[in-house]
Amino acid sequence: MDTLTQVEKLISSFKDEELTIFREWFYKFDNQKWDEKLAGDIEAGKLDNIADGALDQFLTGKAKSV
């Protein structure tokens, strides 16, 4: 049995209270991983084209207010 299958089996056996605690933990864990990935992408310049395009639209008056 692979690790993911073991984890799925374990999680499916959680009682309601354990599942609630797990959800809260995983939500925080997942958000932290997302933040780390985003920070790495920003540092690597992977979002520069998007930022430059948005700034260009703003400076040329092509941006719309929301």
PQR file of N, CA, C, O and H, with PARSE charges and radii, in Angstrom:
ATOM      1  N   MET A   1       0.850  -1.179   0.000 -0.4000 1.5000
ATOM      2  CA  MET A   1       0.000   0.000   0.000 -0.0000 2.0000
ATOM      3  C   MET A   1       0.896   1.243   0.000  0.5500 1.7000
ATOM      4  O   MET A   1       1.799   1.371   0.826 -0.5500 1.4000
ATOM      5  N   ASP A   2       0.632   2.147  -0.933 -0.4000 1.5000
ATOM      6  CA  ASP A   2       1.453   3.351  -0.984 -0.0000 2.0000
ATOM      7  C   ASP A   2       1.049   4.342   0.104  0.5500 1.7000
ATOM      8  O   ASP A   2       0.001   4.209   0.736 -0.5500 1.4000
ATOM      9  H   ASP A   2      -0.102   2.044  -1.604  0.4000 1.0000
ATOM     10  N   THR A   3       1.904   5.329   0.301 -0.4000 1.5000
ATOM     11  CA  THR A   3       1.712   6.290   1.391 -0.0000 2.0000
ATOM     12  C   THR A   3       0.398   7.045   1.271  0.5500 1.7000
ATOM     13  O   THR A   3      -0.313   7.211   2.262 -0.5500 1.4000
ATOM     14  H   THR A   3       2.755   5.437  -0.212  0.4000 1.0000
ATOM     15  N   LEU A   4       0.066   7.505   0.067 -0.4000 1.5000
ATOM     16  CA  LEU A   4      -1.169   8.272  -0.103 -0.0000 2.0000
ATOM     17  C   LEU A   4      -2.390   7.425   0.252  0.5500 1.7000
ATOM     18  O   LEU A   4      -3.318   7.915   0.895 -0.5500 1.4000
ATOM     19  H   LEU A   4       0.643   7.370  -0.738  0.4000 1.0000
ATOM     20  N   THR A   5      -2.393   6.195  -0.152 -0.4000 1.5000
ATOM     21  CA  THR A   5      -3.499   5.304   0.189 -0.0000 2.0000
ATOM     22  C   THR A   5      -3.591   5.104   1.689  0.5500 1.7000
ATOM     23  O   THR A   5      -4.690   5.051   2.243 -0.5500 1.4000
ATOM     24  H   THR A   5      -1.639   5.798  -0.674  0.4000 1.0000
ATOM     25  N   GLN A   6      -2.461   4.993   2.345 -0.4000 1.5000
ATOM     26  CA  GLN A   6      -2.451   4.852   3.805 -0.0000 2.0000
ATOM     27  C   GLN A   6      -3.016   6.099   4.477  0.5500 1.7000
ATOM     28  O   GLN A   6      -3.788   6.003   5.431 -0.5500 1.4000
ATOM     29  H   GLN A   6      -1.569   5.036   1.895  0.4000 1.0000
ATOM     30  N   VAL A   7      -2.630   7.264   3.977 -0.4000 1.5000
ATOM     31  CA  VAL A   7      -3.126   8.524   4.540 -0.0000 2.0000
ATOM     32  C   VAL A   7      -4.629   8.642   4.329  0.5500 1.7000
ATOM     33  O   VAL A   7      -5.363   9.014   5.244 -0.5500 1.4000
ATOM     34  H   VAL A   7      -2.003   7.343   3.202  0.4000 1.0000
ATOM     35  N   GLU A   8      -5.084   8.325   3.123 -0.4000 1.5000
ATOM     36  CA  GLU A   8      -6.523   8.382   2.839 -0.0000 2.0000
ATOM     37  C   GLU A   8      -7.300   7.453   3.772  0.5500 1.7000
ATOM     38  O   GLU A   8      -8.346   7.826   4.304 -0.5500 1.4000
ATOM     39  H   GLU A   8      -4.487   8.023   2.379  0.4000 1.0000
ATOM     40  N   LYS A   9      -6.785   6.258   3.962 -0.4000 1.5000
ATOM     41  CA  LYS A   9      -7.449   5.294   4.844 -0.0000 2.0000
ATOM     42  C   LYS A   9      -7.488   5.813   6.280  0.5500 1.7000
ATOM     43  O   LYS A   9      -8.506   5.689   6.961 -0.5500 1.4000
ATOM     44  H   LYS A   9      -5.936   5.955   3.530  0.4000 1.0000
ATOM     45  N   LEU A  10      -6.387   6.389   6.733 -0.4000 1.5000
ATOM     46  CA  LEU A  10      -6.329   6.931   8.084 -0.0000 2.0000
ATOM     47  C   LEU A  10      -7.311   8.085   8.260  0.5500 1.7000
ATOM     48  O   LEU A  10      -8.058   8.127   9.238 -0.5500 1.4000
ATOM     49  H   LEU A  10      -5.560   6.490   6.180  0.4000 1.0000
ATOM     50  N   ILE A  11      -7.307   9.019   7.316 -0.4000 1.5000
ATOM     51  CA  ILE A  11      -8.195  10.175   7.414 -0.0000 2.0000
ATOM     52  C   ILE A  11      -9.660   9.734   7.384  0.5500 1.7000
ATOM     53  O   ILE A  11     -10.490  10.282   8.110 -0.5500 1.4000
ATOM     54  H   ILE A  11      -6.700   8.985   6.522  0.4000 1.0000
ATOM     55  N   SER A  12      -9.972   8.760   6.557 -0.4000 1.5000
ATOM     56  CA  SER A  12     -11.365   8.314   6.480 -0.0000 2.0000
ATOM     57  C   SER A  12     -11.828   7.644   7.770  0.5500 1.7000
ATOM     58  O   SER A  12     -13.029   7.481   7.986 -0.5500 1.4000
ATOM     59  H   SER A  12      -9.298   8.316   5.967  0.4000 1.0000
ATOM     60  N   SER A  13     -10.894   7.258   8.620 -0.4000 1.5000
ATOM     61  CA  SER A  13     -11.266   6.633   9.896 -0.0000 2.0000
ATOM     62  C   SER A  13     -11.420   7.654  11.026  0.5500 1.7000
ATOM     63  O   SER A  13     -11.808   7.290  12.136 -0.5500 1.4000
ATOM     64  H   SER A  13      -9.918   7.390   8.444  0.4000 1.0000
ATOM     65  N   PHE A  14     -11.120   8.930  10.755 -0.4000 1.5000
ATOM     66  CA  PHE A  14     -11.211   9.960  11.790 -0.0000 2.0000
ATOM     67  C   PHE A  14     -12.638  10.114  12.287  0.5500 1.7000
ATOM     68  O   PHE A  14     -13.597  10.016  11.520 -0.5500 1.4000
ATOM     69  H   PHE A  14     -10.805   9.226   9.853  0.4000 1.0000
ATOM     70  N   LYS A  15     -12.759  10.357  13.578 -0.4000 1.5000
ATOM     71  CA  LYS A  15     -14.044  10.742  14.161 -0.0000 2.0000
ATOM     72  C   LYS A  15     -14.270  12.209  13.826  0.5500 1.7000
ATOM     73  O   LYS A  15     -13.343  12.897  13.396 -0.5500 1.4000
ATOM     74  H   LYS A  15     -11.980  10.437  14.201  0.4000 1.0000
ATOM     75  N   ASP A  16     -15.487  12.692  14.019 -0.4000 1.5000
ATOM     76  CA  ASP A  16     -15.834  14.065  13.646 -0.0000 2.0000
ATOM     77  C   ASP A  16     -14.882  15.088  14.248  0.5500 1.7000
ATOM     78  O   ASP A  16     -14.416  15.985  13.544 -0.5500 1.4000
ATOM     79  H   ASP A  16     -16.239  12.133  14.368  0.4000 1.0000
ATOM     80  N   GLU A  17     -14.588  14.970  15.531 -0.4000 1.5000
ATOM     81  CA  GLU A  17     -13.713  15.936  16.194 -0.0000 2.0000
ATOM     82  C   GLU A  17     -12.297  15.892  15.606  0.5500 1.7000
ATOM     83  O   GLU A  17     -11.671  16.931  15.396 -0.5500 1.4000
ATOM     84  H   GLU A  17     -14.967  14.242  16.103  0.4000 1.0000
ATOM     85  N   GLU A  18     -11.809  14.698  15.346 -0.4000 1.5000
ATOM     86  CA  GLU A  18     -10.470  14.550  14.750 -0.0000 2.0000
ATOM     87  C   GLU A  18     -10.439  15.135  13.347  0.5500 1.7000
ATOM     88  O   GLU A  18      -9.456  15.757  12.945 -0.5500 1.4000
ATOM     89  H   GLU A  18     -12.318  13.854  15.516  0.4000 1.0000
ATOM     90  N   LEU A  19     -11.522  14.932  12.605 -0.4000 1.5000
ATOM     91  CA  LEU A  19     -11.595  15.471  11.247 -0.0000 2.0000
ATOM     92  C   LEU A  19     -11.608  16.995  11.266  0.5500 1.7000
ATOM     93  O   LEU A  19     -10.993  17.631  10.410 -0.5500 1.4000
ATOM     94  H   LEU A  19     -12.321  14.427  12.931  0.4000 1.0000
ATOM     95  N   THR A  20     -12.294  17.574  12.219 -0.4000 1.5000
ATOM     96  CA  THR A  20     -12.319  19.031  12.364 -0.0000 2.0000
ATOM     97  C   THR A  20     -10.922  19.564  12.666  0.5500 1.7000
ATOM     98  O   THR A  20     -10.489  20.552  12.072 -0.5500 1.4000
ATOM     99  H   THR A  20     -12.794  17.057  12.914  0.4000 1.0000
ATOM    100  N   ILE A  21     -10.230  18.922  13.574 -0.4000 1.5000
ATOM    101  CA  ILE A  21      -8.869  19.326  13.925 -0.0000 2.0000
ATOM    102  C   ILE A  21      -7.943  19.173  12.718  0.5500 1.7000
ATOM    103  O   ILE A  21      -7.114  20.042  12.447 -0.5500 1.4000
ATOM    104  H   ILE A  21     -10.582  18.119  14.057  0.4000 1.0000
ATOM    105  N   PHE A  22      -8.090  18.065  12.000 -0.4000 1.5000
ATOM    106  CA  PHE A  22      -7.264  17.840  10.809 -0.0000 2.0000
ATOM    107  C   PHE A  22      -7.521  18.901   9.753  0.5500 1.7000
ATOM    108  O   PHE A  22      -6.582  19.432   9.160 -0.5500 1.4000
ATOM    109  H   PHE A  22      -8.763  17.358  12.220  0.4000 1.0000
ATOM    110  N   ARG A  23      -8.798  19.213   9.517 -0.4000 1.5000
ATOM    111  CA  ARG A  23      -9.132  20.236   8.512 -0.0000 2.0000
ATOM    112  C   ARG A  23      -8.471  21.567   8.846  0.5500 1.7000
ATOM    113  O   ARG A  23      -7.892  22.221   7.978 -0.5500 1.4000
ATOM    114  H   ARG A  23      -9.560  18.782   9.999  0.4000 1.0000
ATOM    115  N   GLU A  24      -8.563  21.958  10.115 -0.4000 1.5000
ATOM    116  CA  GLU A  24      -7.949  23.226  10.536 -0.0000 2.0000
ATOM    117  C   GLU A  24      -6.439  23.191  10.338  0.5500 1.7000
ATOM    118  O   GLU A  24      -5.848  24.152   9.846 -0.5500 1.4000
ATOM    119  H   GLU A  24      -9.033  21.426  10.820  0.4000 1.0000
ATOM    120  N   TRP A  25      -5.821  22.087  10.722 -0.4000 1.5000
ATOM    121  CA  TRP A  25      -4.372  21.951  10.535 -0.0000 2.0000
ATOM    122  C   TRP A  25      -4.018  21.992   9.064  0.5500 1.7000
ATOM    123  O   TRP A  25      -3.096  22.703   8.666 -0.5500 1.4000
ATOM    124  H   TRP A  25      -6.301  21.306  11.122  0.4000 1.0000
ATOM    125  N   PHE A  26      -4.749  21.228   8.243 -0.4000 1.5000
ATOM    126  CA  PHE A  26      -4.415  21.159   6.823 -0.0000 2.0000
ATOM    127  C   PHE A  26      -4.634  22.494   6.131  0.5500 1.7000
ATOM    128  O   PHE A  26      -3.859  22.862   5.248 -0.5500 1.4000
ATOM    129  H   PHE A  26      -5.498  20.650   8.567  0.4000 1.0000
ATOM    130  N   TYR A  27      -5.665  23.220   6.512 -0.4000 1.5000
ATOM    131  CA  TYR A  27      -5.926  24.541   5.952 -0.0000 2.0000
ATOM    132  C   TYR A  27      -4.717  25.455   6.180  0.5500 1.7000
ATOM    133  O   TYR A  27      -4.254  26.125   5.258 -0.5500 1.4000
ATOM    134  H   TYR A  27      -6.294  22.921   7.229  0.4000 1.0000
ATOM    135  N   LYS A  28      -4.219  25.474   7.404 -0.4000 1.5000
ATOM    136  CA  LYS A  28      -3.045  26.297   7.727 -0.0000 2.0000
ATOM    137  C   LYS A  28      -1.810  25.796   6.987  0.5500 1.7000
ATOM    138  O   LYS A  28      -1.043  26.591   6.443 -0.5500 1.4000
ATOM    139  H   LYS A  28      -4.596  24.929   8.154  0.4000 1.0000
ATOM    140  N   PHE A  29      -1.618  24.490   6.966 -0.4000 1.5000
ATOM    141  CA  PHE A  29      -0.483  23.880   6.278 -0.0000 2.0000
ATOM    142  C   PHE A  29      -0.500  24.210   4.785  0.5500 1.7000
ATOM    143  O   PHE A  29       0.516  24.618   4.221 -0.5500 1.4000
ATOM    144  H   PHE A  29      -2.241  23.844   7.408  0.4000 1.0000
ATOM    145  N   ASP A  30      -1.658  24.032   4.150 -0.4000 1.5000
ATOM    146  CA  ASP A  30      -1.794  24.281   2.721 -0.0000 2.0000
ATOM    147  C   ASP A  30      -1.553  25.759   2.389  0.5500 1.7000
ATOM    148  O   ASP A  30      -0.888  26.078   1.403 -0.5500 1.4000
ATOM    149  H   ASP A  30      -2.484  23.701   4.608  0.4000 1.0000
ATOM    150  N   ASN A  31      -2.090  26.644   3.209 -0.4000 1.5000
ATOM    151  CA  ASN A  31      -1.872  28.077   2.991 -0.0000 2.0000
ATOM    152  C   ASN A  31      -0.403  28.455   3.126  0.5500 1.7000
ATOM    153  O   ASN A  31       0.101  29.275   2.358 -0.5500 1.4000
ATOM    154  H   ASN A  31      -2.630  26.384   4.010  0.4000 1.0000
ATOM    155  N   GLN A  32       0.283  27.865   4.093 -0.4000 1.5000
ATOM    156  CA  GLN A  32       1.710  28.138   4.276 -0.0000 2.0000
ATOM    157  C   GLN A  32       2.502  27.675   3.056  0.5500 1.7000
ATOM    158  O   GLN A  32       3.393  28.381   2.584 -0.5500 1.4000
ATOM    159  H   GLN A  32      -0.127  27.200   4.717  0.4000 1.0000
ATOM    160  N   LYS A  33       2.176  26.487   2.547 -0.4000 1.5000
ATOM    161  CA  LYS A  33       2.856  25.964   1.351 -0.0000 2.0000
ATOM    162  C   LYS A  33       2.598  26.868   0.159  0.5500 1.7000
ATOM    163  O   LYS A  33       3.509  27.139  -0.623 -0.5500 1.4000
ATOM    164  H   LYS A  33       1.452  25.913   2.931  0.4000 1.0000
ATOM    165  N   TRP A  34       1.351  27.342   0.009 -0.4000 1.5000
ATOM    166  CA  TRP A  34       1.001  28.249  -1.086 -0.0000 2.0000
ATOM    167  C   TRP A  34       1.807  29.548  -0.965  0.5500 1.7000
ATOM    168  O   TRP A  34       2.358  30.031  -1.954 -0.5500 1.4000
ATOM    169  H   TRP A  34       0.611  27.122   0.645  0.4000 1.0000
ATOM    170  N   ASP A  35       1.875  30.107   0.237 -0.4000 1.5000
ATOM    171  CA  ASP A  35       2.632  31.332   0.457 -0.0000 2.0000
ATOM    172  C   ASP A  35       4.108  31.146   0.106  0.5500 1.7000
ATOM    173  O   ASP A  35       4.719  32.017  -0.514 -0.5500 1.4000
ATOM    174  H   ASP A  35       1.428  29.714   1.041  0.4000 1.0000
ATOM    175  N   GLU A  36       4.674  30.008   0.505 -0.4000 1.5000
ATOM    176  CA  GLU A  36       6.077  29.726   0.196 -0.0000 2.0000
ATOM    177  C   GLU A  36       6.296  29.607  -1.311  0.5500 1.7000
ATOM    178  O   GLU A  36       7.285  30.123  -1.832 -0.5500 1.4000
ATOM    179  H   GLU A  36       4.177  29.301   1.008  0.4000 1.0000
ATOM    180  N   LYS A  37       5.387  28.935  -2.016 -0.4000 1.5000
ATOM    181  CA  LYS A  37       5.496  28.774  -3.467 -0.0000 2.0000
ATOM    182  C   LYS A  37       5.384  30.131  -4.147  0.5500 1.7000
ATOM    183  O   LYS A  37       6.168  30.447  -5.043 -0.5500 1.4000
ATOM    184  H   LYS A  37       4.583  28.516  -1.592  0.4000 1.0000
ATOM    185  N   LEU A  38       4.414  30.932  -3.725 -0.4000 1.5000
ATOM    186  CA  LEU A  38       4.226  32.259  -4.312 -0.0000 2.0000
ATOM    187  C   LEU A  38       5.454  33.135  -4.079  0.5500 1.7000
ATOM    188  O   LEU A  38       5.910  33.822  -4.993 -0.5500 1.4000
ATOM    189  H   LEU A  38       3.778  30.675  -2.997  0.4000 1.0000
ATOM    190  N   ALA A  39       5.987  33.115  -2.866 -0.4000 1.5000
ATOM    191  CA  ALA A  39       7.184  33.908  -2.562 -0.0000 2.0000
ATOM    192  C   ALA A  39       8.358  33.464  -3.424  0.5500 1.7000
ATOM    193  O   ALA A  39       9.123  34.295  -3.914 -0.5500 1.4000
ATOM    194  H   ALA A  39       5.617  32.557  -2.123  0.4000 1.0000
ATOM    195  N   GLY A  40       8.501  32.162  -3.608 -0.4000 1.5000
ATOM    196  CA  GLY A  40       9.573  31.645  -4.461 -0.0000 2.0000
ATOM    197  C   GLY A  40       9.399  32.067  -5.909  0.5500 1.7000
ATOM    198  O   GLY A  40      10.369  32.427  -6.576 -0.5500 1.4000
ATOM    199  H   GLY A  40       7.880  31.486  -3.210  0.4000 1.0000
ATOM    200  N   ASP A  41       8.162  32.021  -6.397 -0.4000 1.5000
ATOM    201  CA  ASP A  41       7.884  32.442  -7.777 -0.0000 2.0000
ATOM    202  C   ASP A  41       8.157  33.929  -7.954  0.5500 1.7000
ATOM    203  O   ASP A  41       8.690  34.341  -8.985 -0.5500 1.4000
ATOM    204  H   ASP A  41       7.374  31.728  -5.855  0.4000 1.0000
ATOM    205  N   ILE A  42       7.799  34.734  -6.968 -0.4000 1.5000
ATOM    206  CA  ILE A  42       8.059  36.175  -7.033 -0.0000 2.0000
ATOM    207  C   ILE A  42       9.560  36.424  -7.051  0.5500 1.7000
ATOM    208  O   ILE A  42      10.056  37.204  -7.864 -0.5500 1.4000
ATOM    209  H   ILE A  42       7.366  34.399  -6.131  0.4000 1.0000
ATOM    210  N   GLU A  43      10.283  35.759  -6.155 -0.4000 1.5000
ATOM    211  CA  GLU A  43      11.730  35.935  -6.077 -0.0000 2.0000
ATOM    212  C   GLU A  43      12.420  35.505  -7.371  0.5500 1.7000
ATOM    213  O   GLU A  43      13.420  36.099  -7.774 -0.5500 1.4000
ATOM    214  H   GLU A  43       9.880  35.125  -5.495  0.4000 1.0000
ATOM    215  N   ALA A  44      11.884  34.478  -8.015 -0.4000 1.5000
ATOM    216  CA  ALA A  44      12.475  33.968  -9.258 -0.0000 2.0000
ATOM    217  C   ALA A  44      12.060  34.792 -10.471  0.5500 1.7000
ATOM    218  O   ALA A  44      12.529  34.543 -11.581 -0.5500 1.4000
ATOM    219  H   ALA A  44      11.072  33.996  -7.688  0.4000 1.0000
ATOM    220  N   GLY A  45      11.184  35.772 -10.265 -0.4000 1.5000
ATOM    221  CA  GLY A  45      10.771  36.635 -11.365 -0.0000 2.0000
ATOM    222  C   GLY A  45       9.687  36.045 -12.239  0.5500 1.7000
ATOM    223  O   GLY A  45       9.421  36.562 -13.324 -0.5500 1.4000
ATOM    224  H   GLY A  45      10.803  35.975  -9.363  0.4000 1.0000
ATOM    225  N   LYS A  46       9.050  34.966 -11.788 -0.4000 1.5000
ATOM    226  CA  LYS A  46       8.052  34.292 -12.614 -0.0000 2.0000
ATOM    227  C   LYS A  46       6.773  35.113 -12.802  0.5500 1.7000
ATOM    228  O   LYS A  46       5.984  34.824 -13.702 -0.5500 1.4000
ATOM    229  H   LYS A  46       9.266  34.546 -10.906  0.4000 1.0000
ATOM    230  N   LEU A  47       6.561  36.121 -11.973 -0.4000 1.5000
ATOM    231  CA  LEU A  47       5.355  36.940 -12.077 -0.0000 2.0000
ATOM    232  C   LEU A  47       5.640  38.327 -12.636  0.5500 1.7000
ATOM    233  O   LEU A  47       4.743  39.167 -12.706 -0.5500 1.4000
ATOM    234  H   LEU A  47       7.201  36.356 -11.242  0.4000 1.0000
ATOM    235  N   ASP A  48       6.884  38.568 -13.033 -0.4000 1.5000
ATOM    236  CA  ASP A  48       7.266  39.897 -13.508 -0.0000 2.0000
ATOM    237  C   ASP A  48       6.461  40.328 -14.731  0.5500 1.7000
ATOM    238  O   ASP A  48       6.041  41.482 -14.811 -0.5500 1.4000
ATOM    239  H   ASP A  48       7.612  37.885 -12.977  0.4000 1.0000
ATOM    240  N   ASN A  49       6.239  39.422 -15.682 -0.4000 1.5000
ATOM    241  CA  ASN A  49       5.488  39.788 -16.889 -0.0000 2.0000
ATOM    242  C   ASN A  49       4.062  40.201 -16.557  0.5500 1.7000
ATOM    243  O   ASN A  49       3.534  41.147 -17.142 -0.5500 1.4000
ATOM    244  H   ASN A  49       6.580  38.484 -15.617  0.4000 1.0000
ATOM    245  N   ILE A  50       3.443  39.499 -15.628 -0.4000 1.5000
ATOM    246  CA  ILE A  50       2.075  39.846 -15.231 -0.0000 2.0000
ATOM    247  C   ILE A  50       2.053  41.207 -14.549  0.5500 1.7000
ATOM    248  O   ILE A  50       1.203  42.044 -14.852 -0.5500 1.4000
ATOM    249  H   ILE A  50       3.872  38.731 -15.153  0.4000 1.0000
ATOM    250  N   ALA A  51       2.984  41.426 -13.632 -0.4000 1.5000
ATOM    251  CA  ALA A  51       3.048  42.711 -12.930 -0.0000 2.0000
ATOM    252  C   ALA A  51       3.351  43.852 -13.892  0.5500 1.7000
ATOM    253  O   ALA A  51       2.752  44.923 -13.796 -0.5500 1.4000
ATOM    254  H   ALA A  51       3.674  40.746 -13.386  0.4000 1.0000
ATOM    255  N   ASP A  52       4.281  43.628 -14.821 -0.4000 1.5000
ATOM    256  CA  ASP A  52       4.625  44.665 -15.797 -0.0000 2.0000
ATOM    257  C   ASP A  52       3.427  45.005 -16.677  0.5500 1.7000
ATOM    258  O   ASP A  52       3.183  46.175 -16.974 -0.5500 1.4000
ATOM    259  H   ASP A  52       4.768  42.758 -14.899  0.4000 1.0000
ATOM    260  N   GLY A  53       2.679  43.986 -17.092 -0.4000 1.5000
ATOM    261  CA  GLY A  53       1.496  44.221 -17.917 -0.0000 2.0000
ATOM    262  C   GLY A  53       0.438  45.011 -17.173  0.5500 1.7000
ATOM    263  O   GLY A  53      -0.175  45.918 -17.736 -0.5500 1.4000
ATOM    264  H   GLY A  53       2.877  43.035 -16.851  0.4000 1.0000
ATOM    265  N   ALA A  54       0.220  44.674 -15.916 -0.4000 1.5000
ATOM    266  CA  ALA A  54      -0.779  45.384 -15.116 -0.0000 2.0000
ATOM    267  C   ALA A  54      -0.346  46.836 -14.892  0.5500 1.7000
ATOM    268  O   ALA A  54      -1.160  47.754 -14.989 -0.5500 1.4000
ATOM    269  H   ALA A  54       0.718  43.937 -15.458  0.4000 1.0000
ATOM    270  N   LEU A  55       0.923  47.031 -14.597 -0.4000 1.5000
ATOM    271  CA  LEU A  55       1.427  48.383 -14.386 -0.0000 2.0000
ATOM    272  C   LEU A  55       1.323  49.206 -15.667  0.5500 1.7000
ATOM    273  O   LEU A  55       0.967  50.384 -15.621 -0.5500 1.4000
ATOM    274  H   LEU A  55       1.584  46.285 -14.519  0.4000 1.0000
ATOM    275  N   ASP A  56       1.629  48.595 -16.800 -0.4000 1.5000
ATOM    276  CA  ASP A  56       1.524  49.276 -18.091 -0.0000 2.0000
ATOM    277  C   ASP A  56       0.078  49.689 -18.364  0.5500 1.7000
ATOM    278  O   ASP A  56      -0.170  50.810 -18.808 -0.5500 1.4000
ATOM    279  H   ASP A  56       1.918  47.638 -16.837  0.4000 1.0000
ATOM    280  N   GLN A  57      -0.868  48.804 -18.106 -0.4000 1.5000
ATOM    281  CA  GLN A  57      -2.279  49.147 -18.318 -0.0000 2.0000
ATOM    282  C   GLN A  57      -2.706  50.282 -17.395  0.5500 1.7000
ATOM    283  O   GLN A  57      -3.468  51.160 -17.799 -0.5500 1.4000
ATOM    284  H   GLN A  57      -0.667  47.893 -17.745  0.4000 1.0000
ATOM    285  N   PHE A  58      -2.219  50.264 -16.168 -0.4000 1.5000
ATOM    286  CA  PHE A  58      -2.557  51.323 -15.228 -0.0000 2.0000
ATOM    287  C   PHE A  58      -1.983  52.660 -15.686  0.5500 1.7000
ATOM    288  O   PHE A  58      -2.682  53.674 -15.695 -0.5500 1.4000
ATOM    289  H   PHE A  58      -1.600  49.551 -15.841  0.4000 1.0000
ATOM    290  N   LEU A  59      -0.717  52.656 -16.061 -0.4000 1.5000
ATOM    291  CA  LEU A  59      -0.049  53.901 -16.444 -0.0000 2.0000
ATOM    292  C   LEU A  59      -0.578  54.484 -17.749  0.5500 1.7000
ATOM    293  O   LEU A  59      -0.508  55.696 -17.953 -0.5500 1.4000
ATOM    294  H   LEU A  59      -0.149  51.833 -16.054  0.4000 1.0000
ATOM    295  N   THR A  60      -1.098  53.654 -18.621 -0.4000 1.5000
ATOM    296  CA  THR A  60      -1.645  54.144 -19.906 -0.0000 2.0000
ATOM    297  C   THR A  60      -3.137  54.397 -19.824  0.5500 1.7000
ATOM    298  O   THR A  60      -3.765  54.714 -20.834 -0.5500 1.4000
ATOM    299  H   THR A  60      -1.155  52.670 -18.456  0.4000 1.0000
ATOM    300  N   GLY A  61      -3.724  54.261 -18.624 -0.4000 1.5000
ATOM    301  CA  GLY A  61      -5.134  54.542 -18.445 -0.0000 2.0000
ATOM    302  C   GLY A  61      -6.063  53.442 -18.950  0.5500 1.7000
ATOM    303  O   GLY A  61      -7.265  53.667 -19.086 -0.5500 1.4000
ATOM    304  H   GLY A  61      -3.214  54.004 -17.803  0.4000 1.0000
ATOM    305  N   LYS A  62      -5.530  52.273 -19.225 -0.4000 1.5000
ATOM    306  CA  LYS A  62      -6.355  51.174 -19.737 -0.0000 2.0000
ATOM    307  C   LYS A  62      -6.933  50.303 -18.632  0.5500 1.7000
ATOM    308  O   LYS A  62      -7.758  49.429 -18.897 -0.5500 1.4000
ATOM    309  H   LYS A  62      -4.553  52.090 -19.115  0.4000 1.0000
ATOM    310  N   ALA A  63      -6.508  50.534 -17.398 -0.4000 1.5000
ATOM    311  CA  ALA A  63      -7.017  49.750 -16.279 -0.0000 2.0000
ATOM    312  C   ALA A  63      -8.398  50.255 -15.880  0.5500 1.7000
ATOM    313  O   ALA A  63      -8.675  51.454 -15.918 -0.5500 1.4000
ATOM    314  H   ALA A  63      -5.837  51.245 -17.183  0.4000 1.0000
ATOM    315  N   LYS A  64      -9.246  49.326 -15.501 -0.4000 1.5000
ATOM    316  CA  LYS A  64     -10.598  49.682 -15.080 -0.0000 2.0000
ATOM    317  C   LYS A  64     -10.683  49.559 -13.559  0.5500 1.7000
ATOM    318  O   LYS A  64     -10.127  48.634 -12.968 -0.5500 1.4000
ATOM    319  H   LYS A  64      -9.021  48.352 -15.470  0.4000 1.0000
ATOM    320  N   SER A  65     -11.386  50.502 -12.939 -0.4000 1.5000
ATOM    321  CA  SER A  65     -11.571  50.387 -11.492 -0.0000 2.0000
ATOM    322  C   SER A  65     -12.686  49.375 -11.224  0.5500 1.7000
ATOM    323  O   SER A  65     -13.615  49.214 -12.015 -0.5500 1.4000
ATOM    324  H   SER A  65     -11.838  51.254 -13.420  0.4000 1.0000
ATOM    325  N   VAL A  66     -12.559  48.714 -10.100 -0.4000 1.5000
ATOM    326  CA  VAL A  66     -13.543  47.671  -9.770 -0.0000 2.0000
ATOM    327  C   VAL A  66     -14.434  48.129  -8.659  0.5500 1.7000
ATOM    328  O   VAL A  66     -15.326  47.393  -8.239 -0.5500 1.4000
ATOM    329  H   VAL A  66     -11.804  48.846  -9.458  0.4000 1.0000
TER
END
